[in-house]
Amino acid sequence: MSSRRTRAPNITENELNDLLSRLQALIPELDHNNETRVSISRVLKETCDHIRSLQKEVKDLSDRLSDLLENMDPRSAQAGIIRSLIM
């Protein structure tokens, strides 16, 4: 097995700052005031926490939808609509 790594493209400091600013703007838990500088580590930590929160929310909604479908008459119009939306 080879232990070769592919090299990441060179990113300038300005490009990195721009990417971090864009990421920060997407995370609701971070202060979106442009005058306040947020550390790179905080942006990345909050991003990871937000992704975990979204994953949990998707799982919870999926579980609720599964429960709803299990308790619904499979021949009903509502069940058909829900199934078509899922597909």
Backbone atoms as SQL, in Angstrom:
CREATE TABLE atoms (id INTEGER PRIMARY KEY, chain TEXT, resi INTEGER, resn TEXT, atom TEXT, x REAL, y REAL, z REAL);
INSERT INTO atoms VALUES
  (1, 'A', 1, 'MET', 'N', 0.826, -1.167, 0.000),
  (2, 'A', 1, 'MET', 'CA', 0.000, 0.000, 0.000),
  (3, 'A', 1, 'MET', 'C', 0.880, 1.244, 0.000),
  (4, 'A', 2, 'SER', 'N', 0.521, 2.180, -0.778),
  (5, 'A', 2, 'SER', 'CA', 1.280, 3.416, -0.880),
  (6, 'A', 2, 'SER', 'C', 0.764, 4.422, 0.138),
  (7, 'A', 3, 'SER', 'N', 1.684, 5.189, 0.711),
  (8, 'A', 3, 'SER', 'CA', 1.268, 6.201, 1.675),
  (9, 'A', 3, 'SER', 'C', 1.349, 7.600, 1.077),
  (10, 'A', 4, 'ARG', 'N', 1.256, 7.657, -0.248),
  (11, 'A', 4, 'ARG', 'CA', 1.294, 8.952, -0.929),
  (12, 'A', 4, 'ARG', 'C', 0.072, 9.777, -0.589),
  (13, 'A', 5, 'ARG', 'N', 0.303, 11.043, -0.384),
  (14, 'A', 5, 'ARG', 'CA', -0.802, 11.957, -0.121),
  (15, 'A', 5, 'ARG', 'C', -0.907, 12.928, -1.280),
  (16, 'A', 6, 'THR', 'N', -2.125, 13.305, -1.580),
  (17, 'A', 6, 'THR', 'CA', -2.285, 14.337, -2.593),
  (18, 'A', 6, 'THR', 'C', -2.099, 15.668, -1.906),
  (19, 'A', 7, 'ARG', 'N', -1.490, 16.576, -2.587),
  (20, 'A', 7, 'ARG', 'CA', -1.233, 17.890, -2.014),
  (21, 'A', 7, 'ARG', 'C', -2.463, 18.777, -2.170),
  (22, 'A', 8, 'ALA', 'N', -2.753, 19.486, -1.102),
  (23, 'A', 8, 'ALA', 'CA', -3.860, 20.440, -1.144),
  (24, 'A', 8, 'ALA', 'C', -3.434, 21.622, -2.004),
  (25, 'A', 9, 'PRO', 'N', -4.373, 22.213, -2.700),
  (26, 'A', 9, 'PRO', 'CA', -4.015, 23.387, -3.507),
  (27, 'A', 9, 'PRO', 'C', -3.560, 24.516, -2.590),
  (28, 'A', 10, 'ASN', 'N', -2.656, 25.322, -3.085),
  (29, 'A', 10, 'ASN', 'CA', -2.195, 26.471, -2.309),
  (30, 'A', 10, 'ASN', 'C', -3.320, 27.497, -2.225),
  (31, 'A', 11, 'ILE', 'N', -3.615, 27.898, -1.005),
  (32, 'A', 11, 'ILE', 'CA', -4.662, 28.885, -0.772),
  (33, 'A', 11, 'ILE', 'C', -4.012, 30.083, -0.107),
  (34, 'A', 12, 'THR', 'N', -4.302, 31.235, -0.635),
  (35, 'A', 12, 'THR', 'CA', -3.731, 32.440, -0.044),
  (36, 'A', 12, 'THR', 'C', -4.449, 32.776, 1.259),
  (37, 'A', 13, 'GLU', 'N', -3.827, 33.604, 2.061),
  (38, 'A', 13, 'GLU', 'CA', -4.432, 34.007, 3.326),
  (39, 'A', 13, 'GLU', 'C', -5.748, 34.735, 3.085),
  (40, 'A', 14, 'ASN', 'N', -5.797, 35.554, 2.036),
  (41, 'A', 14, 'ASN', 'CA', -7.037, 36.265, 1.708),
  (42, 'A', 14, 'ASN', 'C', -8.149, 35.293, 1.320),
  (43, 'A', 15, 'GLU', 'N', -7.807, 34.267, 0.537),
  (44, 'A', 15, 'GLU', 'CA', -8.807, 33.261, 0.142),
  (45, 'A', 15, 'GLU', 'C', -9.308, 32.509, 1.370),
  (46, 'A', 16, 'LEU', 'N', -8.396, 32.159, 2.270),
  (47, 'A', 16, 'LEU', 'CA', -8.776, 31.451, 3.488),
  (48, 'A', 16, 'LEU', 'C', -9.696, 32.321, 4.344),
  (49, 'A', 17, 'ASN', 'N', -9.342, 33.588, 4.493),
  (50, 'A', 17, 'ASN', 'CA', -10.191, 34.496, 5.273),
  (51, 'A', 17, 'ASN', 'C', -11.570, 34.636, 4.647),
  (52, 'A', 18, 'ASP', 'N', -11.628, 34.698, 3.317),
  (53, 'A', 18, 'ASP', 'CA', -12.910, 34.785, 2.620),
  (54, 'A', 18, 'ASP', 'C', -13.748, 33.529, 2.854),
  (55, 'A', 19, 'LEU', 'N', -13.107, 32.366, 2.762),
  (56, 'A', 19, 'LEU', 'CA', -13.824, 31.107, 2.997),
  (57, 'A', 19, 'LEU', 'C', -14.351, 31.029, 4.425),
  (58, 'A', 20, 'LEU', 'N', -13.538, 31.455, 5.387),
  (59, 'A', 20, 'LEU', 'CA', -13.971, 31.433, 6.779),
  (60, 'A', 20, 'LEU', 'C', -15.112, 32.411, 7.026),
  (61, 'A', 21, 'SER', 'N', -15.059, 33.564, 6.385),
  (62, 'A', 21, 'SER', 'CA', -16.150, 34.540, 6.525),
  (63, 'A', 21, 'SER', 'C', -17.449, 33.984, 5.957),
  (64, 'A', 22, 'ARG', 'N', -17.354, 33.313, 4.829),
  (65, 'A', 22, 'ARG', 'CA', -18.557, 32.720, 4.224),
  (66, 'A', 22, 'ARG', 'C', -19.122, 31.626, 5.118),
  (67, 'A', 23, 'LEU', 'N', -18.231, 30.804, 5.674),
  (68, 'A', 23, 'LEU', 'CA', -18.659, 29.734, 6.563),
  (69, 'A', 23, 'LEU', 'C', -19.298, 30.323, 7.815),
  (70, 'A', 24, 'GLN', 'N', -18.674, 31.340, 8.373),
  (71, 'A', 24, 'GLN', 'CA', -19.205, 31.989, 9.565),
  (72, 'A', 24, 'GLN', 'C', -20.605, 32.539, 9.314),
  (73, 'A', 25, 'ALA', 'N', -20.846, 33.067, 8.140),
  (74, 'A', 25, 'ALA', 'CA', -22.155, 33.628, 7.815),
  (75, 'A', 25, 'ALA', 'C', -23.246, 32.562, 7.754),
  (76, 'A', 26, 'LEU', 'N', -22.864, 31.320, 7.535),
  (77, 'A', 26, 'LEU', 'CA', -23.839, 30.234, 7.438),
  (78, 'A', 26, 'LEU', 'C', -24.210, 29.631, 8.790),
  (79, 'A', 27, 'ILE', 'N', -23.420, 29.922, 9.817),
  (80, 'A', 27, 'ILE', 'CA', -23.627, 29.279, 11.114),
  (81, 'A', 27, 'ILE', 'C', -24.385, 30.229, 12.036),
  (82, 'A', 28, 'PRO', 'N', -25.614, 29.849, 12.427),
  (83, 'A', 28, 'PRO', 'CA', -26.445, 30.755, 13.226),
  (84, 'A', 28, 'PRO', 'C', -25.853, 31.066, 14.601),
  (85, 'A', 29, 'GLU', 'N', -25.075, 30.160, 15.174),
  (86, 'A', 29, 'GLU', 'CA', -24.551, 30.356, 16.527),
  (87, 'A', 29, 'GLU', 'C', -23.440, 31.397, 16.594),
  (88, 'A', 30, 'LEU', 'N', -22.878, 31.766, 15.463),
  (89, 'A', 30, 'LEU', 'CA', -21.773, 32.717, 15.445),
  (90, 'A', 30, 'LEU', 'C', -22.296, 34.138, 15.285),
  (91, 'A', 31, 'ASP', 'N', -21.594, 35.056, 15.892),
  (92, 'A', 31, 'ASP', 'CA', -21.942, 36.472, 15.774),
  (93, 'A', 31, 'ASP', 'C', -21.690, 36.904, 14.339),
  (94, 'A', 32, 'HIS', 'N', -22.697, 37.412, 13.670),
  (95, 'A', 32, 'HIS', 'CA', -22.551, 37.776, 12.260),
  (96, 'A', 32, 'HIS', 'C', -22.182, 39.241, 12.067),
  (97, 'A', 33, 'ASN', 'N', -21.756, 39.871, 13.134),
  (98, 'A', 33, 'ASN', 'CA', -21.314, 41.258, 13.054),
  (99, 'A', 33, 'ASN', 'C', -19.908, 41.268, 12.455),
  (100, 'A', 34, 'ASN', 'N', -19.737, 41.897, 11.296),
  (101, 'A', 34, 'ASN', 'CA', -18.450, 41.892, 10.597),
  (102, 'A', 34, 'ASN', 'C', -17.336, 42.560, 11.394),
  (103, 'A', 35, 'GLU', 'N', -17.686, 43.383, 12.384),
  (104, 'A', 35, 'GLU', 'CA', -16.661, 44.057, 13.160),
  (105, 'A', 35, 'GLU', 'C', -16.006, 43.121, 14.172),
  (106, 'A', 36, 'THR', 'N', -16.664, 42.030, 14.496),
  (107, 'A', 36, 'THR', 'CA', -16.147, 41.092, 15.480),
  (108, 'A', 36, 'THR', 'C', -15.399, 39.965, 14.786),
  (109, 'A', 37, 'ARG', 'N', -14.142, 39.788, 15.165),
  (110, 'A', 37, 'ARG', 'CA', -13.351, 38.694, 14.592),
  (111, 'A', 37, 'ARG', 'C', -13.576, 37.448, 15.441),
  (112, 'A', 38, 'VAL', 'N', -13.802, 36.348, 14.780),
  (113, 'A', 38, 'VAL', 'CA', -14.002, 35.078, 15.453),
  (114, 'A', 38, 'VAL', 'C', -12.831, 34.189, 15.070),
  (115, 'A', 39, 'SER', 'N', -12.303, 33.461, 16.043),
  (116, 'A', 39, 'SER', 'CA', -11.140, 32.624, 15.762),
  (117, 'A', 39, 'SER', 'C', -11.505, 31.501, 14.795),
  (118, 'A', 40, 'ILE', 'N', -10.505, 31.068, 14.055),
  (119, 'A', 40, 'ILE', 'CA', -10.690, 29.969, 13.104),
  (120, 'A', 40, 'ILE', 'C', -11.181, 28.726, 13.832),
  (121, 'A', 41, 'SER', 'N', -10.599, 28.445, 14.985),
  (122, 'A', 41, 'SER', 'CA', -10.996, 27.246, 15.726),
  (123, 'A', 41, 'SER', 'C', -12.457, 27.316, 16.159),
  (124, 'A', 42, 'ARG', 'N', -12.920, 28.506, 16.556),
  (125, 'A', 42, 'ARG', 'CA', -14.327, 28.641, 16.957),
  (126, 'A', 42, 'ARG', 'C', -15.253, 28.456, 15.759),
  (127, 'A', 43, 'VAL', 'N', -14.883, 29.026, 14.606),
  (128, 'A', 43, 'VAL', 'CA', -15.702, 28.855, 13.400),
  (129, 'A', 43, 'VAL', 'C', -15.812, 27.366, 13.064),
  (130, 'A', 44, 'LEU', 'N', -14.687, 26.661, 13.112),
  (131, 'A', 44, 'LEU', 'CA', -14.710, 25.231, 12.774),
  (132, 'A', 44, 'LEU', 'C', -15.472, 24.414, 13.814),
  (133, 'A', 45, 'LYS', 'N', -15.299, 24.734, 15.103),
  (134, 'A', 45, 'LYS', 'CA', -16.021, 24.008, 16.154),
  (135, 'A', 45, 'LYS', 'C', -17.518, 24.231, 16.019),
  (136, 'A', 46, 'GLU', 'N', -17.928, 25.491, 15.856),
  (137, 'A', 46, 'GLU', 'CA', -19.353, 25.788, 15.727),
  (138, 'A', 46, 'GLU', 'C', -19.940, 25.156, 14.459),
  (139, 'A', 47, 'THR', 'N', -19.139, 25.103, 13.396),
  (140, 'A', 47, 'THR', 'CA', -19.589, 24.452, 12.160),
  (141, 'A', 47, 'THR', 'C', -19.845, 22.970, 12.406),
  (142, 'A', 48, 'CYS', 'N', -18.906, 22.310, 13.062),
  (143, 'A', 48, 'CYS', 'CA', -19.083, 20.876, 13.370),
  (144, 'A', 48, 'CYS', 'C', -20.298, 20.656, 14.260),
  (145, 'A', 49, 'ASP', 'N', -20.457, 21.507, 15.286),
  (146, 'A', 49, 'ASP', 'CA', -21.612, 21.387, 16.173),
  (147, 'A', 49, 'ASP', 'C', -22.919, 21.594, 15.410),
  (148, 'A', 50, 'HIS', 'N', -22.921, 22.569, 14.505),
  (149, 'A', 50, 'HIS', 'CA', -24.130, 22.849, 13.723),
  (150, 'A', 50, 'HIS', 'C', -24.462, 21.680, 12.794),
  (151, 'A', 51, 'ILE', 'N', -23.447, 21.095, 12.181),
  (152, 'A', 51, 'ILE', 'CA', -23.681, 19.935, 11.305),
  (153, 'A', 51, 'ILE', 'C', -24.245, 18.779, 12.111),
  (154, 'A', 52, 'ARG', 'N', -23.689, 18.535, 13.307),
  (155, 'A', 52, 'ARG', 'CA', -24.221, 17.460, 14.165),
  (156, 'A', 52, 'ARG', 'C', -25.679, 17.740, 14.531),
  (157, 'A', 53, 'SER', 'N', -25.980, 18.997, 14.828),
  (158, 'A', 53, 'SER', 'CA', -27.349, 19.371, 15.178),
  (159, 'A', 53, 'SER', 'C', -28.293, 19.126, 13.998),
  (160, 'A', 54, 'LEU', 'N', -27.862, 19.498, 12.803),
  (161, 'A', 54, 'LEU', 'CA', -28.684, 19.264, 11.607),
  (162, 'A', 54, 'LEU', 'C', -28.884, 17.778, 11.350),
  (163, 'A', 55, 'GLN', 'N', -27.828, 16.980, 11.552),
  (164, 'A', 55, 'GLN', 'CA', -27.944, 15.532, 11.368),
  (165, 'A', 55, 'GLN', 'C', -28.946, 14.944, 12.350),
  (166, 'A', 56, 'LYS', 'N', -28.913, 15.421, 13.615),
  (167, 'A', 56, 'LYS', 'CA', -29.864, 14.941, 14.617),
  (168, 'A', 56, 'LYS', 'C', -31.287, 15.332, 14.233),
  (169, 'A', 57, 'GLU', 'N', -31.440, 16.547, 13.747),
  (170, 'A', 57, 'GLU', 'CA', -32.770, 17.013, 13.338),
  (171, 'A', 57, 'GLU', 'C', -33.309, 16.177, 12.177),
  (172, 'A', 58, 'VAL', 'N', -32.467, 15.852, 11.219),
  (173, 'A', 58, 'VAL', 'CA', -32.884, 15.007, 10.091),
  (174, 'A', 58, 'VAL', 'C', -33.290, 13.630, 10.594),
  (175, 'A', 59, 'LYS', 'N', -32.496, 13.062, 11.510),
  (176, 'A', 59, 'LYS', 'CA', -32.828, 11.740, 12.057),
  (177, 'A', 59, 'LYS', 'C', -34.158, 11.781, 12.800),
  (178, 'A', 60, 'ASP', 'N', -34.353, 12.818, 13.638),
  (179, 'A', 60, 'ASP', 'CA', -35.612, 12.940, 14.377),
  (180, 'A', 60, 'ASP', 'C', -36.807, 13.073, 13.439),
  (181, 'A', 61, 'LEU', 'N', -36.672, 13.894, 12.407),
  (182, 'A', 61, 'LEU', 'CA', -37.769, 14.056, 11.440),
  (183, 'A', 61, 'LEU', 'C', -38.020, 12.763, 10.675),
  (184, 'A', 62, 'SER', 'N', -36.952, 12.064, 10.337),
  (185, 'A', 62, 'SER', 'CA', -37.094, 10.785, 9.639),
  (186, 'A', 62, 'SER', 'C', -37.818, 9.760, 10.518),
  (187, 'A', 63, 'ASP', 'N', -37.447, 9.734, 11.799),
  (188, 'A', 63, 'ASP', 'CA', -38.119, 8.813, 12.732),
  (189, 'A', 63, 'ASP', 'C', -39.594, 9.157, 12.876),
  (190, 'A', 64, 'ARG', 'N', -39.891, 10.447, 12.981),
  (191, 'A', 64, 'ARG', 'CA', -41.293, 10.864, 13.097),
  (192, 'A', 64, 'ARG', 'C', -42.079, 10.497, 11.844),
  (193, 'A', 65, 'LEU', 'N', -41.464, 10.682, 10.691),
  (194, 'A', 65, 'LEU', 'CA', -42.132, 10.344, 9.437),
  (195, 'A', 65, 'LEU', 'C', -42.365, 8.836, 9.340),
  (196, 'A', 66, 'SER', 'N', -41.376, 8.054, 9.750),
  (197, 'A', 66, 'SER', 'CA', -41.540, 6.595, 9.743),
  (198, 'A', 66, 'SER', 'C', -42.689, 6.172, 10.654),
  (199, 'A', 67, 'ASP', 'N', -42.751, 6.771, 11.857),
  (200, 'A', 67, 'ASP', 'CA', -43.844, 6.456, 12.781),
  (201, 'A', 67, 'ASP', 'C', -45.192, 6.825, 12.179),
  (202, 'A', 68, 'LEU', 'N', -45.249, 7.978, 11.546),
  (203, 'A', 68, 'LEU', 'CA', -46.487, 8.431, 10.920),
  (204, 'A', 68, 'LEU', 'C', -46.934, 7.457, 9.831),
  (205, 'A', 69, 'LEU', 'N', -45.988, 7.050, 8.988),
  (206, 'A', 69, 'LEU', 'CA', -46.333, 6.131, 7.901),
  (207, 'A', 69, 'LEU', 'C', -46.743, 4.757, 8.417),
  (208, 'A', 70, 'GLU', 'N', -46.121, 4.305, 9.513),
  (209, 'A', 70, 'GLU', 'CA', -46.474, 2.999, 10.078),
  (210, 'A', 70, 'GLU', 'C', -47.899, 2.990, 10.608),
  (211, 'A', 71, 'ASN', 'N', -48.348, 4.118, 11.134),
  (212, 'A', 71, 'ASN', 'CA', -49.677, 4.196, 11.741),
  (213, 'A', 71, 'ASN', 'C', -50.754, 4.660, 10.771),
  (214, 'A', 72, 'MET', 'N', -50.389, 4.846, 9.513),
  (215, 'A', 72, 'MET', 'CA', -51.320, 5.330, 8.514),
  (216, 'A', 72, 'MET', 'C', -51.740, 4.165, 7.615),
  (217, 'A', 73, 'ASP', 'N', -52.983, 4.219, 7.176),
  (218, 'A', 73, 'ASP', 'CA', -53.455, 3.216, 6.223),
  (219, 'A', 73, 'ASP', 'C', -52.644, 3.366, 4.935),
  (220, 'A', 74, 'PRO', 'N', -51.905, 2.325, 4.524),
  (221, 'A', 74, 'PRO', 'CA', -51.033, 2.428, 3.352),
  (222, 'A', 74, 'PRO', 'C', -51.794, 2.739, 2.061),
  (223, 'A', 75, 'ARG', 'N', -53.100, 2.504, 2.042),
  (224, 'A', 75, 'ARG', 'CA', -53.887, 2.767, 0.836),
  (225, 'A', 75, 'ARG', 'C', -54.493, 4.160, 0.824),
  (226, 'A', 76, 'SER', 'N', -54.274, 4.920, 1.910),
  (227, 'A', 76, 'SER', 'CA', -54.887, 6.247, 1.985),
  (228, 'A', 76, 'SER', 'C', -54.197, 7.225, 1.037),
  (229, 'A', 77, 'ALA', 'N', -54.934, 8.259, 0.687),
  (230, 'A', 77, 'ALA', 'CA', -54.386, 9.285, -0.202),
  (231, 'A', 77, 'ALA', 'C', -53.205, 9.995, 0.461),
  (232, 'A', 78, 'GLN', 'N', -53.304, 10.246, 1.772),
  (233, 'A', 78, 'GLN', 'CA', -52.218, 10.925, 2.477),
  (234, 'A', 78, 'GLN', 'C', -50.936, 10.101, 2.434),
  (235, 'A', 79, 'ALA', 'N', -51.041, 8.801, 2.629),
  (236, 'A', 79, 'ALA', 'CA', -49.859, 7.931, 2.591),
  (237, 'A', 79, 'ALA', 'C', -49.242, 7.960, 1.201),
  (238, 'A', 80, 'GLY', 'N', -50.075, 7.954, 0.170),
  (239, 'A', 80, 'GLY', 'CA', -49.564, 8.011, -1.194),
  (240, 'A', 80, 'GLY', 'C', -48.835, 9.316, -1.473),
  (241, 'A', 81, 'ILE', 'N', -49.405, 10.417, -0.982),
  (242, 'A', 81, 'ILE', 'CA', -48.774, 11.727, -1.177),
  (243, 'A', 81, 'ILE', 'C', -47.430, 11.772, -0.466),
  (244, 'A', 82, 'ILE', 'N', -47.387, 11.313, 0.768),
  (245, 'A', 82, 'ILE', 'CA', -46.136, 11.318, 1.547),
  (246, 'A', 82, 'ILE', 'C', -45.085, 10.460, 0.864),
  (247, 'A', 83, 'ARG', 'N', -45.483, 9.273, 0.425),
  (248, 'A', 83, 'ARG', 'CA', -44.515, 8.387, -0.245),
  (249, 'A', 83, 'ARG', 'C', -43.983, 9.033, -1.551),
  (250, 'A', 84, 'SER', 'N', -44.856, 9.687, -2.300),
  (251, 'A', 84, 'SER', 'CA', -44.402, 10.310, -3.543),
  (252, 'A', 84, 'SER', 'C', -43.448, 11.476, -3.249),
  (253, 'A', 85, 'LEU', 'N', -43.664, 12.194, -2.155),
  (254, 'A', 85, 'LEU', 'CA', -42.765, 13.285, -1.780),
  (255, 'A', 85, 'LEU', 'C', -41.403, 12.766, -1.351),
  (256, 'A', 86, 'ILE', 'N', -41.402, 11.628, -0.691),
  (257, 'A', 86, 'ILE', 'CA', -40.139, 11.033, -0.229),
  (258, 'A', 86, 'ILE', 'C', -39.307, 10.540, -1.408),
  (259, 'A', 87, 'MET', 'N', -39.974, 9.987, -2.395),
  (260, 'A', 87, 'MET', 'CA', -39.253, 9.448, -3.537),
  (261, 'A', 87, 'MET', 'C', -38.818, 10.591, -4.411);
